[in-house]
Amino acid sequence: MMRSDMTRRAFMLDLGRGTLAVAMFGVTAIACSTDPTTSAAAVTGSTNPVTTSPITTSPVTTSPIAPTAVAWERVNLGFVSAYVLARRGEAVIVDTGNPGSEDAIEAGLESLDLGWSDVAHVIVTHLHGDHQGSLPGVMNLAADATGYAGALDIPEISSPRELVPVGDGDSVFDLEIIATPGHTRGHISVFDRAGGLAVVGDALNGRDGGVAGANPDFTDDMATANESIKKLAELTFDTVAFGHGDPVIGNASQQIADLAAGL
Ligand SMILES: [Zn+2]
């Protein structure tokens, strides 16, 4: 159920092996680092100062080495998908599905040889129930995880622990946060530059093996949503993963640029 075909399985296994090899090197490099200046807060503002932001209190540190590509797993919940992203033995869950999705997400973790105790971060792309419905359960199972969402959506998201507001310029676990408002006001996407992977929630949809815009039936502000698509089109990545529809693997950002050109 987690993987729909052998091509994808082979891809995932290859990606996993490559990541493991580099991840082992990464752990060594961290252990050998004695320079305290190489450590920084996990959530850092590269384009805006965050010295007054509560997100600097996150206890997790960014690796002093260049990030490796994440290994990732789609948790196909039928109507919607959640994603598990992993590197260096730690996992990030992006979106949590409707209530009751915890078991499927756990299976996604196990497929990457990880468990709840390895989940350091949970990122919710936006406030809709099919993306944040299992957040309370996930946060309780991933007892050490920090949760994140866009500031404008946080008031409408239930979580047993306070969520950290993130937006442009922030990074979590070496994943860049891209503010992609429109579908909801606080919608965010997640970009792994090292791995060429974007997880875009409902800023885009997968359709017929390609890329479609935000669903107008469920989108607050289509003009703003379209601007967010143009913003995503400025990035370069091979793979895009959606809340709804199959991921596009291979030259994904070009498809988004083509879509954006027609908006
Ligand atoms: Zn939505």
Residues whose N, C-alpha, C, O or C-beta is under 5 A from the ligand:
A	BS01	ZN	H128 D202
